[in-house]
């Protein structure tokens, strides 16, 4: 049994029930068992967590090889059973926001969904107020509960999704401050979302038209870009992106929904698997990563730097295929409607004191013939893309209502 424990336990002496540590397995700290050999330690490690080392002076010109270091096996997704039912279509849909979830095979879409309610619960750790998510049907609630149980109690990843799953979740957030600091609105909306196997996005898949029709009706899109999977020919991101984009554009064009020749959707681009050492270490080396100033010292790409981080990922880290992904996003969507995030659904391994340690941060390990999490997940930029989409869609709707009101008064 490998290093599996809960950093929130009161007694750290019980966090290693079998006495096994990464050092005892002969693996380098920060690497999963069976992914790289190193000599066993002869002295215990420094108990103080290591800080992130100083970066290179200019991240925009430093190169980092994505083909070096550990390569994890692809992370599978989970199939809910029974299939969640759709919310009845009757009634007022004014608060319903349709969000499409999009990504190549094994980009972690279902793991992202499983981590979303965990991120909502943890939001109040670093921000004012709290978010909560609940299902609109018993089946949707069962999906949520299963995902949380897998990540937190079983400490394992969801299994692979087959086909397309429709879900509706109720999302409530803290009241926002209005003018003069009082009376702001409280986000309270229904989230329609589809969990689809990545293969469905491929050209010629029998369910692709069904999925594209749902994306066409969406107001916002969460797009998962997986730099690790993009390196594999079977899961190259651009192959699954371009085919869907051309069909999506055709459908929206035919109903006269394009805006200045581009798709009208707001998009949150999530550069996934930020915790993976083959992504995280190069990002640290070239200076994209800063640590939180609180006691956890969690690493993040600074707010406002997401697009530049994505540009670096395309230009310096992944190369030609990723640049095609970027070009396609810019060609089909208004750049002003795209936001970018460095995302991790499960976060980093933390010490028993709930502190980040650069010497030992890798979360998934191979145990009992499965990929398991070493500590309770602390998702990074999982809820934030959804919050951002809701705010942008709300602004669009408010502007449209004001414009319709002015137009109506003029007609009278």
C-alpha positions in Angstrom: 0.0 0.0 0.0 1.4 3.4 -1.0 1.2 6.8 0.6 -2.5 7.3 1.2 -3.7 9.5 4.0 -6.0 12.4 4.8 -4.2 15.7 5.5 -7.2 16.9 7.6 -6.8 14.2 10.2 -6.0 15.5 13.7 -3.3 12.9 14.4 -0.6 12.9 11.7 0.9 9.7 13.2 -2.0 7.8 11.9 -1.8 9.1 8.4 0.5 6.3 7.2 -1.3 3.2 8.4 1.1 0.7 6.9 4.2 2.7 7.5 5.0 3.0 3.8 6.3 6.2 2.4 7.4 7.3 -1.1 11.0 6.9 0.1 10.4 3.3 1.3 9.2 2.3 -2.2 12.5 3.4 -3.8 10.7 6.0 -5.9 11.7 9.6 -6.2 9.5 11.9 -4.1 6.8 13.4 -6.2 6.7 10.4 -8.6 4.0 7.7 -8.6 5.1 4.1 -7.9 6.4 2.4 -11.0 7.1 5.6 -12.8 10.8 6.1 -12.5 13.5 4.5 -10.3 15.8 6.2 -7.8 18.0 5.1 -5.0 16.3 4.7 -1.5 17.0 7.5 0.9 19.5 6.8 3.7 18.4 9.8 5.7 14.9 11.1 6.5 13.7 14.1 4.4 13.6 17.6 5.7 10.3 17.9 7.6 9.8 21.5 6.4 7.9 21.7 3.1 10.0 22.9 0.2 9.0 26.2 -1.4 8.8 26.5 -5.2 12.3 27.4 -6.5 13.0 30.7 -8.1 11.9 30.9 -11.8 13.7 31.8 -14.9 13.7 35.5 -15.6 11.4 35.5 -18.6 8.8 32.8 -19.0 7.7 33.9 -22.4 11.0 32.9 -24.0 12.1 29.9 -21.9 11.5 26.5 -23.4 10.4 23.3 -21.6 10.3 19.8 -23.1 6.9 18.1 -22.7 8.4 14.8 -23.6 10.7 14.6 -20.5 9.9 13.1 -17.2 7.0 11.0 -15.9 4.1 10.0 -18.2 1.0 9.0 -16.3 -1.5 6.6 -17.8 -4.7 8.3 -19.0 -7.2 9.2 -16.3 -10.5 7.5 -16.9 -14.0 8.9 -16.4 -17.1 7.7 -14.6 -20.4 6.4 -16.0 -23.4 7.1 -13.7 -26.1 4.4 -13.4 -28.9 4.8 -14.0 -28.7 7.6 -16.6 -29.8 10.9 -15.1 -33.2 12.2 -16.4 -33.7 15.6 -17.9 -35.5 18.3 -16.0 -39.1 18.7 -17.3 -39.2 21.4 -19.9 -42.3 23.2 -18.6 -42.1 26.3 -16.4 -40.0 29.5 -16.3 -36.6 28.9 -17.8 -35.3 32.5 -17.1 -32.7 31.3 -14.7 -31.6 28.3 -16.7 -28.1 28.5 -18.2 -26.9 26.0 -20.7 -23.2 25.1 -20.3 -21.5 22.6 -22.6 -18.5 20.6 -21.5 -16.0 19.9 -24.2 -12.7 18.1 -24.6 -10.8 15.3 -26.3 -10.8 11.7 -25.0 -9.3 11.3 -21.5 -9.0 15.0 -21.0 -10.7 14.6 -17.6 -14.2 15.9 -18.3 -16.0 13.6 -15.8 -13.4 14.0 -13.2 -13.9 17.7 -13.6 -17.6 17.3 -13.0 -17.0 15.1 -9.9 -14.6 17.7 -8.5 -17.0 20.6 -9.1 -19.2 20.2 -5.9 -16.0 19.6 -3.9 -14.6 22.9 -5.2 -17.9 24.6 -4.4 -17.7 23.4 -0.8 -14.1 24.5 -0.4 -14.7 28.0 -2.0 -15.2 29.7 1.4 -11.7 28.7 2.5 -10.2 31.5 0.3 -13.2 33.7 -0.5 -16.2 35.3 1.2 -19.4 33.4 1.1 -20.2 29.8 -0.1 -21.4 28.1 -3.2 -23.4 24.8 -3.2 -24.5 22.5 -6.0 -27.4 20.0 -5.9 -29.1 17.8 -8.5 -32.5 18.7 -10.0 -33.5 15.0 -10.1 -32.7 12.0 -7.9 -30.5 10.7 -10.6 -28.5 13.9 -10.8 -28.1 13.8 -7.0 -26.9 10.2 -7.2 -24.3 11.3 -9.9 -23.0 14.1 -7.6 -22.9 11.8 -4.5 -21.0 9.0 -6.4 -18.4 11.4 -7.8 -17.7 13.0 -4.4 -17.5 9.5 -2.8 -15.0 8.3 -5.4 -12.7 11.3 -5.0 -12.9 11.8 -1.3 -13.5 8.4 0.4 -12.4 5.9 -2.2 -9.7 8.2 -3.4 -9.9 7.0 -7.0 -10.8 8.4 -10.3 -14.2 8.1 -12.1 -14.5 5.6 -14.9 -14.9 6.3 -18.6 -18.1 7.9 -19.9 -19.8 6.2 -22.8 -22.0 8.3 -25.1 -23.7 11.4 -23.8 -25.2 12.1 -20.4 -27.6 15.0 -19.7 -27.7 16.5 -16.2 -29.3 19.5 -14.5 -27.8 20.9 -11.3 -29.0 23.8 -9.1 -26.2 26.2 -8.3 -26.4 28.9 -5.6 -23.7 31.4 -4.8 -23.0 34.1 -2.2 -24.7 37.5 -2.6 -22.6 39.9 -4.7 -22.1 43.4 -3.5 -24.2 45.9 -5.3 -23.8 49.7 -5.6 -22.5 51.3 -2.4 -21.7 47.8 -1.1 -25.3 46.7 -0.5 -28.2 44.9 -2.2 -26.3 42.9 -4.8 -27.8 39.9 -6.6 -27.3 36.3 -5.5 -26.4 33.9 -8.2 -29.1 31.2 -8.3 -29.4 29.3 -11.5 -30.0 25.9 -13.1 -26.9 24.4 -14.9 -27.7 22.2 -17.9 -24.6 20.3 -18.7 -23.6 17.2 -20.8 -21.0 14.7 -19.8 -19.9 13.1 -23.1 -17.2 10.7 -24.0 -14.4 12.5 -25.8 -14.7 10.1 -28.8 -18.1 11.6 -29.5 -16.3 14.8 -30.6 -14.5 12.9 -33.3 -15.4 13.2 -37.0 -18.0 10.6 -38.1 -19.0 9.4 -34.6 -22.7 8.5 -34.7 -23.5 10.6 -31.7 -21.5 13.7 -32.8 -24.5 15.4 -34.4 -26.5 14.9 -31.1 -23.7 16.5 -29.1 -23.1 19.4 -31.5 -26.9 20.2 -31.4 -26.6 20.5 -27.6 -23.5 22.6 -27.8 -25.2 24.9 -30.3 -28.0 25.6 -27.7 -25.5 26.3 -25.0 -24.7 29.9 -23.9 -21.3 29.0 -22.4 -18.7 26.3 -23.0 -16.1 24.9 -20.7 -13.3 23.6 -22.9 -10.7 21.2 -21.4 -7.4 21.4 -23.1 -5.2 18.5 -22.0 -1.5 19.1 -22.8 -0.5 15.6 -21.7 -3.1 13.8 -23.9 -2.4 16.2 -26.7 1.0 14.5 -27.1 -0.7 11.2 -28.0 -1.8 10.7 -31.6 -5.0 8.9 -30.4 -6.1 11.9 -28.3 -4.6 14.8 -30.3 -6.8 17.8 -29.3 -7.0 19.5 -32.6 -8.5 16.4 -34.4 -11.5 16.4 -32.0 -11.8 20.2 -31.9 -11.9 21.1 -35.6 -14.6 18.6 -36.7 -16.9 19.8 -33.9 -16.2 23.5 -34.6 -17.1 23.3 -38.3 -20.4 21.5 -37.5 -21.2 23.8 -34.6 -20.7 26.8 -36.8 -22.9 25.5 -39.5 -25.8 24.8 -37.1 -25.5 28.3 -35.5 -25.2 29.9 -38.9 -28.3 28.2 -40.3 -30.4 29.7 -37.5 -28.7 33.1 -38.0 -27.0 33.0 -34.6 -23.5 34.0 -35.6 -22.2 37.4 -34.3 -19.9 39.1 -36.8 -19.2 35.7 -38.4 -18.2 34.0 -35.1 -19.9 31.8 -32.6 -21.8 33.6 -29.9 -20.7 31.4 -27.0 -18.7 32.5 -24.0 -15.8 30.1 -23.4 -13.7 29.1 -20.4 -10.6 27.4 -21.6 -9.2 25.1 -18.8 -5.6 24.0 -19.4 -6.0 20.8 -17.5 -3.8 18.7 -15.3 -1.9 21.6 -13.8 -0.7 19.3 -11.0 1.0 16.8 -13.4 4.8 17.1 -12.9 5.4 17.2 -16.6 3.3 20.3 -16.8 3.9 21.8 -13.3 7.7 21.6 -13.1 8.3 23.3 -16.5 5.8 26.0 -15.6 7.6 26.6 -12.3 11.0 26.7 -14.1 10.0 29.5 -16.4 8.1 31.6 -13.9 4.4 31.1 -14.4 3.7 29.8 -10.9 3.2 31.8 -7.7 2.2 30.5 -4.3 -0.7 31.6 -2.1 0.3 33.8 0.8 -1.8 31.8 3.3 -0.6 28.8 5.3 -1.3 26.3 2.6 1.1 28.0 0.1 -0.8 26.5 -2.8 0.7 27.2 -6.3 -1.3 28.9 -9.0 -0.9 30.8 -12.2 -1.6 34.4 -11.1 -5.0 35.9 -11.9 -5.0 37.7 -15.2 -2.1 35.6 -16.6 -4.2 32.7 -17.9 -4.2 33.6 -21.5 -0.4 34.2 -21.5 0.1 30.9 -19.8 -2.0 29.2 -22.6 0.1 31.1 -25.2 3.2 29.7 -23.6 1.7 26.2 -23.6 1.0 26.5 -27.3 4.2 28.2 -28.4 6.9 26.7 -26.2 5.5 23.6 -24.4 3.4 21.6 -26.9 4.2 23.0 -30.3 2.4 22.9 -33.7 -0.7 20.9 -32.8 -1.5 23.1 -29.8 -0.9 26.2 -31.9 -3.6 24.9 -34.3 -6.0 24.6 -31.3 -5.3 28.2 -30.3 -5.8 29.4 -33.9 -9.1 27.5 -34.2 -10.4 29.0 -30.9 -9.5 32.5 -32.1 -11.0 32.0 -35.5 -14.3 30.6 -34.4 -14.9 32.6 -31.2 -14.6 36.3 -30.3 -11.4 36.5 -28.3 -13.1 38.9 -25.9 -15.5 36.1 -25.0 -12.7 33.6 -24.0 -11.1 33.3 -20.5 -8.3 30.9 -19.5 -7.5 28.9 -16.4 -4.7 26.6 -15.2 -6.9 23.8 -13.8 -6.5 20.7 -11.8 -9.5 18.6 -10.8 -7.7 16.9 -7.9 -5.0 19.4 -7.0 -1.7 18.7 -5.3 -0.7 16.3 -2.6 -0.5 18.2 0.7 1.4 17.4 3.9 -0.5 16.3 7.0 -0.5 19.9 8.0 -2.3 20.8 4.8 0.7 22.6 3.3 2.1 22.3 -0.2 5.6 20.7 -0.5 7.5 21.1 -3.7 9.6 18.0 -2.9 6.5 15.8 -2.7 3.5 17.2 -4.5 2.2 14.5 -6.9 -1.3 13.5 -6.1 -2.1 10.2 -8.0 -0.1 7.0 -7.3 -0.5 3.4 -8.5 -2.0 1.4 -5.7 -4.0 -1.9 -5.7 -3.8 -1.8 -9.5 -5.6 1.5 -9.7 -4.6 5.2 -9.9 -5.4 6.5 -6.4 -5.2 9.9 -4.7 -2.8 10.3 -1.8 -4.7 13.0 -0.1 -8.2 14.6 -0.2 -8.6 16.6 -3.4 -8.2 20.4 -3.4 -9.4 21.3 -6.9 -7.8 24.3 -8.6 -9.8 26.6 -10.9 -12.6 24.1 -11.3 -15.5 26.3 -9.9 -14.0 29.6 -11.1 -14.6 29.0 -14.9 -18.3 28.2 -14.1 -18.6 31.4 -12.0 -17.0 33.4 -14.8 -19.4 32.0 -17.4 -22.5 32.7 -15.2 -21.4 36.3 -14.7 -20.8 36.8 -18.4 -24.1 35.2 -19.5 -25.9 37.3 -16.9 -24.3 40.5 -18.2 -25.4 39.6 -21.8 -28.9 38.9 -20.7 -29.1 42.1 -18.7 -27.9 44.2 -21.7 -30.4 42.4 -24.0 -33.2 43.2 -21.6 -32.2 46.9 -21.4 -31.9 47.1 -25.2 -35.3 45.5 -25.7 -36.8 47.9 -23.2 -35.4 50.9 -25.0 -36.6 49.5 -28.4 -40.1 48.8 -27.0 -40.5 52.4 -25.7 -39.4 53.8 -29.0 -42.0 51.7 -30.8 -44.8 53.0 -28.5 
